[in-house]
Amino acid sequence: MILSAYAVVGLVTLLVFGLALLLIAFRHPGAEQLETPAAWKPYHFGYPVYALIFLSFDMEMIFMYPWAVVFADLGLTAFLDMFVFLAILAGGIVYAWTMGGLEWE
């Protein structure tokens, strides 16, 4: 029964990534780029990168504390659930790292 629940989660994940790839493939290549006004050019706003870093580090700790309390009672299922959760968050950290969000200016 648990395996079928993971199969549904895996299928939905594959569907989401597939749709995201389709959106990237079919986006309009001639989209107009907005110019930044000269007064704002010295400032670098990386809100999406900082949001990813916040989610990756802060939310990870919020969910790991209760998990650590009940880990011994749940066993392998709890370990696998946390492994998947940390893998998703690690993907967010790697993505933020590649965007330059972890570099000092």
N, CA, C and O atoms as CSV, one atom per row, in Angstrom:
chain,resi,resn,atom,element,x,y,z
A,1,MET,N,N,0.820,-1.186,0.000
A,1,MET,CA,C,0.000,0.000,0.000
A,1,MET,C,C,0.864,1.250,0.000
A,1,MET,O,O,0.536,2.223,-0.679
A,2,ILE,N,N,1.977,1.244,0.759
A,2,ILE,CA,C,2.864,2.392,0.766
A,2,ILE,C,C,3.551,2.528,-0.583
A,2,ILE,O,O,3.766,3.639,-1.068
A,3,LEU,N,N,3.894,1.400,-1.187
A,3,LEU,CA,C,4.550,1.438,-2.483
A,3,LEU,C,C,3.659,2.088,-3.519
A,3,LEU,O,O,4.155,2.842,-4.356
A,4,SER,N,N,2.370,1.826,-3.496
A,4,SER,CA,C,1.474,2.447,-4.474
A,4,SER,C,C,1.362,3.950,-4.237
A,4,SER,O,O,1.193,4.708,-5.192
A,5,ALA,N,N,1.453,4.399,-2.978
A,5,ALA,CA,C,1.428,5.836,-2.696
A,5,ALA,C,C,2.683,6.498,-3.258
A,5,ALA,O,O,2.605,7.595,-3.811
A,6,TYR,N,N,3.829,5.851,-3.124
A,6,TYR,CA,C,5.051,6.400,-3.695
A,6,TYR,C,C,4.996,6.395,-5.220
A,6,TYR,O,O,5.545,7.289,-5.864
A,7,ALA,N,N,4.341,5.400,-5.794
A,7,ALA,CA,C,4.213,5.361,-7.241
A,7,ALA,C,C,3.400,6.557,-7.728
A,7,ALA,O,O,3.731,7.145,-8.757
A,8,VAL,N,N,2.358,6.919,-7.016
A,8,VAL,CA,C,1.546,8.083,-7.400
A,8,VAL,C,C,2.374,9.357,-7.272
A,8,VAL,O,O,2.320,10.220,-8.149
A,9,VAL,N,N,3.139,9.484,-6.189
A,9,VAL,CA,C,3.984,10.665,-6.013
A,9,VAL,C,C,5.032,10.738,-7.118
A,9,VAL,O,O,5.286,11.814,-7.660
A,10,GLY,N,N,5.635,9.619,-7.452
A,10,GLY,CA,C,6.618,9.583,-8.526
A,10,GLY,C,C,6.018,9.947,-9.867
A,10,GLY,O,O,6.635,10.663,-10.656
A,11,LEU,N,N,4.818,9.459,-10.129
A,11,LEU,CA,C,4.147,9.769,-11.392
A,11,LEU,C,C,3.812,11.251,-11.488
A,11,LEU,O,O,3.997,11.863,-12.540
A,12,VAL,N,N,3.326,11.824,-10.408
A,12,VAL,CA,C,3.018,13.254,-10.406
A,12,VAL,C,C,4.295,14.070,-10.577
A,12,VAL,O,O,4.292,15.077,-11.285
A,13,THR,N,N,5.375,13.653,-9.945
A,13,THR,CA,C,6.647,14.354,-10.092
A,13,THR,C,C,7.130,14.311,-11.531
A,13,THR,O,O,7.565,15.328,-12.071
A,14,LEU,N,N,7.059,13.149,-12.153
A,14,LEU,CA,C,7.448,13.044,-13.554
A,14,LEU,C,C,6.557,13.899,-14.447
A,14,LEU,O,O,7.036,14.504,-15.407
A,15,LEU,N,N,5.286,13.952,-14.143
A,15,LEU,CA,C,4.359,14.772,-14.918
A,15,LEU,C,C,4.705,16.252,-14.796
A,15,LEU,O,O,4.704,16.978,-15.790
A,16,VAL,N,N,4.997,16.692,-13.590
A,16,VAL,CA,C,5.352,18.101,-13.374
A,16,VAL,C,C,6.641,18.454,-14.109
A,16,VAL,O,O,6.710,19.487,-14.775
A,17,PHE,N,N,7.658,17.610,-13.996
A,17,PHE,CA,C,8.912,17.891,-14.695
A,17,PHE,C,C,8.719,17.842,-16.208
A,17,PHE,O,O,9.320,18.636,-16.932
A,18,GLY,N,N,7.897,16.928,-16.690
A,18,GLY,CA,C,7.607,16.870,-18.121
A,18,GLY,C,C,6.907,18.121,-18.619
A,18,GLY,O,O,7.249,18.650,-19.677
A,19,LEU,N,N,5.936,18.592,-17.867
A,19,LEU,CA,C,5.246,19.823,-18.259
A,19,LEU,C,C,6.180,21.029,-18.200
A,19,LEU,O,O,6.098,21.923,-19.043
A,20,ALA,N,N,7.058,21.053,-17.214
A,20,ALA,CA,C,8.024,22.151,-17.127
A,20,ALA,C,C,8.959,22.139,-18.335
A,20,ALA,O,O,9.266,23.192,-18.894
A,21,LEU,N,N,9.408,20.961,-18.733
A,21,LEU,CA,C,10.260,20.872,-19.919
A,21,LEU,C,C,9.521,21.286,-21.177
A,21,LEU,O,O,10.103,21.924,-22.054
A,22,LEU,N,N,8.241,20.931,-21.281
A,22,LEU,CA,C,7.448,21.372,-22.429
A,22,LEU,C,C,7.293,22.884,-22.455
A,22,LEU,O,O,7.393,23.499,-23.517
A,23,LEU,N,N,7.053,23.482,-21.310
A,23,LEU,CA,C,6.938,24.940,-21.265
A,23,LEU,C,C,8.240,25.613,-21.670
A,23,LEU,O,O,8.224,26.627,-22.368
A,24,ILE,N,N,9.356,25.063,-21.241
A,24,ILE,CA,C,10.647,25.630,-21.628
A,24,ILE,C,C,10.861,25.462,-23.129
A,24,ILE,O,O,11.376,26.367,-23.785
A,25,ALA,N,N,10.472,24.315,-23.675
A,25,ALA,CA,C,10.677,24.055,-25.099
A,25,ALA,C,C,9.802,24.932,-25.981
A,25,ALA,O,O,10.222,25.330,-27.068
A,26,PHE,N,N,8.591,25.237,-25.529
A,26,PHE,CA,C,7.661,25.986,-26.361
A,26,PHE,C,C,7.574,27.470,-26.020
A,26,PHE,O,O,6.699,28.171,-26.528
A,27,ARG,N,N,8.463,27.947,-25.175
A,27,ARG,CA,C,8.380,29.372,-24.846
A,27,ARG,C,C,8.736,30.192,-26.069
A,27,ARG,O,O,9.451,29.741,-26.963
A,28,HIS,N,N,8.232,31.373,-26.082
A,28,HIS,CA,C,8.414,32.247,-27.241
A,28,HIS,C,C,9.857,32.725,-27.285
A,28,HIS,O,O,10.290,33.417,-26.364
A,29,PRO,N,N,10.633,32.376,-28.340
A,29,PRO,CA,C,12.044,32.747,-28.363
A,29,PRO,C,C,12.267,34.245,-28.595
A,29,PRO,O,O,13.315,34.771,-28.221
A,30,GLY,N,N,11.320,34.924,-29.193
A,30,GLY,CA,C,11.481,36.344,-29.486
A,30,GLY,C,C,10.851,37.224,-28.437
A,30,GLY,O,O,10.401,38.327,-28.750
A,31,ALA,N,N,10.807,36.771,-27.202
A,31,ALA,CA,C,10.187,37.560,-26.146
A,31,ALA,C,C,10.993,38.825,-25.898
A,31,ALA,O,O,12.224,38.812,-25.922
A,32,GLU,N,N,10.289,39.898,-25.665
A,32,GLU,CA,C,10.929,41.195,-25.462
A,32,GLU,C,C,11.553,41.262,-24.072
A,32,GLU,O,O,10.899,40.962,-23.074
A,33,GLN,N,N,12.809,41.653,-24.016
A,33,GLN,CA,C,13.508,41.801,-22.749
A,33,GLN,C,C,13.341,43.230,-22.248
A,33,GLN,O,O,13.516,44.181,-23.010
A,34,LEU,N,N,13.009,43.383,-20.996
A,34,LEU,CA,C,12.859,44.699,-20.410
A,34,LEU,C,C,14.229,45.255,-20.034
A,34,LEU,O,O,15.078,44.537,-19.506
A,35,GLU,N,N,14.431,46.514,-20.306
A,35,GLU,CA,C,15.679,47.171,-19.954
A,35,GLU,C,C,15.606,47.704,-18.533
A,35,GLU,O,O,14.583,48.253,-18.123
A,36,THR,N,N,16.671,47.547,-17.794
A,36,THR,CA,C,16.748,48.077,-16.443
A,36,THR,C,C,17.121,49.552,-16.522
A,36,THR,O,O,18.062,49.914,-17.228
A,37,PRO,N,N,16.398,50.403,-15.811
A,37,PRO,CA,C,16.778,51.824,-15.818
A,37,PRO,C,C,18.204,52.010,-15.299
A,37,PRO,O,O,18.677,51.230,-14.472
A,38,ALA,N,N,18.879,53.040,-15.788
A,38,ALA,CA,C,20.287,53.267,-15.448
A,38,ALA,C,C,20.495,53.444,-13.945
A,38,ALA,O,O,21.538,53.059,-13.415
A,39,ALA,N,N,19.514,54.023,-13.256
A,39,ALA,CA,C,19.663,54.258,-11.817
A,39,ALA,C,C,19.654,52.961,-11.025
A,39,ALA,O,O,20.184,52.918,-9.914
A,40,TRP,N,N,19.060,51.894,-11.574
A,40,TRP,CA,C,18.959,50.630,-10.858
A,40,TRP,C,C,20.050,49.632,-11.234
A,40,TRP,O,O,20.133,48.569,-10.621
A,41,LYS,N,N,20.883,49.939,-12.216
A,41,LYS,CA,C,21.892,48.982,-12.686
A,41,LYS,C,C,22.902,48.557,-11.625
A,41,LYS,O,O,23.319,47.399,-11.647
A,42,PRO,N,N,23.331,49.434,-10.678
A,42,PRO,CA,C,24.301,48.963,-9.679
A,42,PRO,C,C,23.739,47.943,-8.693
A,42,PRO,O,O,24.500,47.255,-8.012
A,43,TYR,N,N,22.441,47.842,-8.614
A,43,TYR,CA,C,21.828,46.940,-7.636
A,43,TYR,C,C,21.502,45.599,-8.294
A,43,TYR,O,O,21.002,45.542,-9.417
A,44,HIS,N,N,21.794,44.540,-7.571
A,44,HIS,CA,C,21.498,43.201,-8.070
A,44,HIS,C,C,20.432,42.588,-7.178
A,44,HIS,O,O,20.672,42.344,-5.996
A,45,PHE,N,N,19.262,42.339,-7.738
A,45,PHE,CA,C,18.172,41.760,-6.964
A,45,PHE,C,C,18.060,40.287,-7.314
A,45,PHE,O,O,17.777,39.927,-8.456
A,46,GLY,N,N,18.281,39.457,-6.338
A,46,GLY,CA,C,18.215,38.019,-6.556
A,46,GLY,C,C,17.188,37.377,-5.643
A,46,GLY,O,O,17.488,36.397,-4.962
A,47,TYR,N,N,15.990,37.916,-5.623
A,47,TYR,CA,C,14.969,37.399,-4.710
A,47,TYR,C,C,14.708,35.912,-4.898
A,47,TYR,O,O,14.647,35.191,-3.902
A,48,PRO,N,N,14.550,35.412,-6.127
A,48,PRO,CA,C,14.299,33.966,-6.255
A,48,PRO,C,C,15.425,33.110,-5.684
A,48,PRO,O,O,15.169,32.052,-5.110
A,49,VAL,N,N,16.653,33.556,-5.835
A,49,VAL,CA,C,17.782,32.792,-5.305
A,49,VAL,C,C,17.742,32.781,-3.780
A,49,VAL,O,O,17.957,31.740,-3.159
A,50,TYR,N,N,17.468,33.937,-3.175
A,50,TYR,CA,C,17.399,33.991,-1.720
A,50,TYR,C,C,16.214,33.200,-1.179
A,50,TYR,O,O,16.292,32.621,-0.096
A,51,ALA,N,N,15.128,33.175,-1.924
A,51,ALA,CA,C,13.973,32.380,-1.505
A,51,ALA,C,C,14.314,30.890,-1.519
A,51,ALA,O,O,13.921,30.155,-0.613
A,52,LEU,N,N,15.045,30.441,-2.546
A,52,LEU,CA,C,15.469,29.038,-2.594
A,52,LEU,C,C,16.397,28.694,-1.428
A,52,LEU,O,O,16.287,27.624,-0.829
A,53,ILE,N,N,17.306,29.609,-1.118
A,53,ILE,CA,C,18.222,29.351,-0.009
A,53,ILE,C,C,17.450,29.277,1.307
A,53,ILE,O,O,17.723,28.416,2.142
A,54,PHE,N,N,16.484,30.183,1.490
A,54,PHE,CA,C,15.675,30.159,2.706
A,54,PHE,C,C,14.928,28.838,2.831
A,54,PHE,O,O,14.948,28.204,3.887
A,55,LEU,N,N,14.274,28.427,1.759
A,55,LEU,CA,C,13.512,27.182,1.808
A,55,LEU,C,C,14.425,25.989,2.057
A,55,LEU,O,O,14.073,25.074,2.801
A,56,SER,N,N,15.590,26.006,1.436
A,56,SER,CA,C,16.480,24.862,1.555
A,56,SER,C,C,17.058,24.700,2.954
A,56,SER,O,O,17.210,23.576,3.435
A,57,PHE,N,N,17.378,25.798,3.606
A,57,PHE,CA,C,18.016,25.698,4.914
A,57,PHE,C,C,17.026,25.795,6.069
A,57,PHE,O,O,17.062,24.974,6.986
A,58,ASP,N,N,16.149,26.785,6.033
A,58,ASP,CA,C,15.274,27.026,7.164
A,58,ASP,C,C,14.154,25.989,7.252
A,58,ASP,O,O,13.914,25.433,8.324
A,59,MET,N,N,13.479,25.728,6.162
A,59,MET,CA,C,12.369,24.778,6.184
A,59,MET,C,C,12.869,23.362,6.441
A,59,MET,O,O,12.147,22.534,6.996
A,60,GLU,N,N,14.079,23.093,6.046
A,60,GLU,CA,C,14.655,21.771,6.314
A,60,GLU,C,C,14.714,21.521,7.817
A,60,GLU,O,O,14.363,20.436,8.282
A,61,MET,N,N,15.145,22.497,8.557
A,61,MET,CA,C,15.253,22.337,10.009
A,61,MET,C,C,13.876,22.261,10.670
A,61,MET,O,O,13.702,21.527,11.643
A,62,ILE,N,N,12.910,22.997,10.164
A,62,ILE,CA,C,11.567,22.963,10.743
A,62,ILE,C,C,10.972,21.557,10.656
A,62,ILE,O,O,10.286,21.115,11.577
A,63,PHE,N,N,11.231,20.858,9.557
A,63,PHE,CA,C,10.669,19.522,9.403
A,63,PHE,C,C,11.548,18.423,9.985
A,63,PHE,O,O,11.061,17.322,10.240
A,64,MET,N,N,12.819,18.696,10.198
A,64,MET,CA,C,13.696,17.652,10.723
A,64,MET,C,C,13.580,17.464,12.233
A,64,MET,O,O,13.801,16.357,12.724
A,65,TYR,N,N,13.241,18.510,12.982
A,65,TYR,CA,C,13.123,18.358,14.435
A,65,TYR,C,C,12.006,17.386,14.827
A,65,TYR,O,O,12.262,16.468,15.606
A,66,PRO,N,N,10.781,17.549,14.322
A,66,PRO,CA,C,9.752,16.555,14.695
A,66,PRO,C,C,10.071,15.161,14.155
A,66,PRO,O,O,9.752,14.156,14.790
A,67,TRP,N,N,10.695,15.107,12.994
A,67,TRP,CA,C,11.067,13.817,12.417
A,67,TRP,C,C,12.052,13.092,13.322
A,67,TRP,O,O,11.951,11.879,13.504
A,68,ALA,N,N,13.001,13.826,13.889
A,68,ALA,CA,C,14.004,13.202,14.755
A,68,ALA,C,C,13.378,12.629,16.021
A,68,ALA,O,O,13.889,11.660,16.582
A,69,VAL,N,N,12.276,13.220,16.475
A,69,VAL,CA,C,11.619,12.737,17.688
A,69,VAL,C,C,10.955,11.384,17.448
A,69,VAL,O,O,11.015,10.506,18.308
A,70,VAL,N,N,10.325,11.207,16.288
A,70,VAL,CA,C,9.571,9.970,16.021
A,70,VAL,C,C,10.331,8.991,15.136
A,70,VAL,O,O,9.775,7.968,14.737
A,71,PHE,N,N,11.592,9.285,14.821
A,71,PHE,CA,C,12.346,8.434,13.904
A,71,PHE,C,C,12.463,7.002,14.400
A,71,PHE,O,O,12.290,6.066,13.619
A,72,ALA,N,N,12.751,6.814,15.676
A,72,ALA,CA,C,12.945,5.470,16.221
A,72,ALA,C,C,11.658,4.639,16.143
A,72,ALA,O,O,11.717,3.422,15.963
A,73,ASP,N,N,10.514,5.282,16.278
A,73,ASP,CA,C,9.248,4.552,16.224
A,73,ASP,C,C,8.856,4.159,14.799
A,73,ASP,O,O,8.242,3.113,14.592
A,74,LEU,N,N,9.207,4.992,13.818
A,74,LEU,CA,C,8.768,4.739,12.445
A,74,LEU,C,C,9.741,3.890,11.643
A,74,LEU,O,O,9.320,3.179,10.731
A,75,GLY,N,N,11.016,3.944,11.953
A,75,GLY,CA,C,12.002,3.076,11.321
A,75,GLY,C,C,12.377,3.466,9.911
A,75,GLY,O,O,12.584,4.642,9.612
A,76,LEU,N,N,12.464,2.463,9.040
A,76,LEU,CA,C,12.958,2.641,7.684
A,76,LEU,C,C,12.063,3.566,6.858
A,76,LEU,O,O,12.562,4.323,6.025
A,77,THR,N,N,10.770,3.512,7.076
A,77,THR,CA,C,9.856,4.374,6.328
A,77,THR,C,C,10.166,5.843,6.589
A,77,THR,O,O,10.173,6.650,5.659
A,78,ALA,N,N,10.419,6.191,7.833
A,78,ALA,CA,C,10.760,7.578,8.178
A,78,ALA,C,C,12.094,7.971,7.559
A,78,ALA,O,O,12.260,9.102,7.104
A,79,PHE,N,N,13.039,7.047,7.542
A,79,PHE,CA,C,14.344,7.339,6.947
A,79,PHE,C,C,14.213,7.611,5.453
A,79,PHE,O,O,14.806,8.564,4.948
A,80,LEU,N,N,13.454,6.796,4.745
A,80,LEU,CA,C,13.284,6.984,3.307
A,80,LEU,C,C,12.523,8.269,2.996
A,80,LEU,O,O,12.843,8.965,2.032
A,81,ASP,N,N,11.528,8.582,3.801
A,81,ASP,CA,C,10.791,9.835,3.603
A,81,ASP,C,C,11.719,11.039,3.761
A,81,ASP,O,O,11.675,11.964,2.951
A,82,MET,N,N,12.548,11.032,4.785
A,82,MET,CA,C,13.458,12.157,4.998
A,82,MET,C,C,14.538,12.196,3.925
A,82,MET,O,O,14.991,13.278,3.551
A,83,PHE,N,N,14.955,11.046,3.428
A,83,PHE,CA,C,15.944,11.014,2.354
A,83,PHE,C,C,15.398,11.687,1.103
A,83,PHE,O,O,16.106,12.467,0.467
A,84,VAL,N,N,14.162,11.401,0.742
A,84,VAL,CA,C,13.538,12.035,-0.427
A,84,VAL,C,C,13.404,13.540,-0.201
A,84,VAL,O,O,13.692,14.333,-1.098
A,85,PHE,N,N,12.967,13.934,0.998
A,85,PHE,CA,C,12.812,15.347,1.325
A,85,PHE,C,C,14.146,16.086,1.214
A,85,PHE,O,O,14.208,17.174,0.642
A,86,LEU,N,N,15.209,15.497,1.760
A,86,LEU,CA,C,16.518,16.144,1.692
A,86,LEU,C,C,17.077,16.163,0.277
A,86,LEU,O,O,17.795,17.094,-0.087
A,87,ALA,N,N,16.763,15.160,-0.521
A,87,ALA,CA,C,17.213,15.152,-1.914
A,87,ALA,C,C,16.570,16.290,-2.700
A,87,ALA,O,O,17.234,16.928,-3.517
A,88,ILE,N,N,15.292,16.550,-2.465
A,88,ILE,CA,C,14.619,17.655,-3.138
A,88,ILE,C,C,15.213,18.986,-2.698
A,88,ILE,O,O,15.449,19.863,-3.529
A,89,LEU,N,N,15.456,19.145,-1.403
A,89,LEU,CA,C,16.047,20.381,-0.918
A,89,LEU,C,C,17.487,20.546,-1.396
A,89,LEU,O,O,17.924,21.666,-1.662
A,90,ALA,N,N,18.216,19.460,-1.506
A,90,ALA,CA,C,19.582,19.536,-2.015
A,90,ALA,C,C,19.578,19.993,-3.473
A,90,ALA,O,O,20.478,20.713,-3.906
A,91,GLY,N,N,18.566,19.574,-4.224
A,91,GLY,CA,C,18.431,20.062,-5.597
A,91,GLY,C,C,18.223,21.571,-5.636
A,91,GLY,O,O,18.751,22.250,-6.517
A,92,GLY,N,N,17.461,22.095,-4.690
A,92,GLY,CA,C,17.272,23.538,-4.611
A,92,GLY,C,C,18.556,24.267,-4.263
A,92,GLY,O,O,18.826,25.342,-4.798
A,93,ILE,N,N,19.351,23.690,-3.370
A,93,ILE,CA,C,20.630,24.303,-3.010
A,93,ILE,C,C,21.588,24.299,-4.196
A,93,ILE,O,O,22.270,25.292,-4.451
A,94,VAL,N,N,21.638,23.194,-4.913
A,94,VAL,CA,C,22.517,23.114,-6.089
A,94,VAL,C,C,22.075,24.120,-7.146
A,94,VAL,O,O,22.914,24.766,-7.774
A,95,TYR,N,N,20.783,24.257,-7.345
A,95,TYR,CA,C,20.277,25.222,-8.326
A,95,TYR,C,C,20.631,26.653,-7.915
A,95,TYR,O,O,21.048,27.451,-8.754
A,96,ALA,N,N,20.466,26.984,-6.627
A,96,ALA,CA,C,20.822,28.318,-6.145
A,96,ALA,C,C,22.324,28.554,-6.269
A,96,ALA,O,O,22.763,29.666,-6.565
A,97,TRP,N,N,23.101,27.512,-6.042
A,97,TRP,CA,C,24.549,27.619,-6.151
A,97,TRP,C,C,24.960,27.915,-7.596
A,97,TRP,O,O,25.832,28.748,-7.841
A,98,THR,N,N,24.323,27.225,-8.551
A,98,THR,CA,C,24.656,27.455,-9.953
A,98,THR,C,C,24.214,28.831,-10.426
A,98,THR,O,O,24.796,29.376,-11.364
A,99,MET,N,N,23.193,29.404,-9.789
A,99,MET,CA,C,22.755,30.755,-10.139
A,99,MET,C,C,23.617,31.823,-9.481
A,99,MET,O,O,23.437,33.009,-9.758
A,100,GLY,N,N,24.540,31.437,-8.627
A,100,GLY,CA,C,25.428,32.377,-7.968
A,100,GLY,C,C,24.874,32.925,-6.663
A,100,GLY,O,O,25.353,33.951,-6.181
A,101,GLY,N,N,23.906,32.286,-6.096
A,101,GLY,CA,C,23.287,32.782,-4.878
A,101,GLY,C,C,24.117,32.591,-3.632
A,101,GLY,O,O,23.838,33.221,-2.612
A,102,LEU,N,N,25.123,31.747,-3.678
A,102,LEU,CA,C,25.956,31.496,-2.508
A,102,LEU,C,C,27.310,32.194,-2.600
A,102,LEU,O,O,28.212,31.900,-1.815
A,103,GLU,N,N,27.460,33.118,-3.555
A,103,GLU,CA,C,28.706,33.838,-3.722
A,103,GLU,C,C,28.584,35.239,-3.147
A,103,GLU,O,O,27.561,35.901,-3.322
A,104,TRP,N,N,29.626,35.688,-2.461
A,104,TRP,CA,C,29.650,37.042,-1.925
A,104,TRP,C,C,30.050,38.009,-3.027
A,104,TRP,O,O,30.857,37.687,-3.899
A,105,GLU,N,N,29.471,39.193,-2.970
A,105,GLU,CA,C,29.830,40.203,-3.980
A,105,GLU,C,C,30.847,41.162,-3.438
A,105,GLU,O,O,31.269,42.079,-4.143
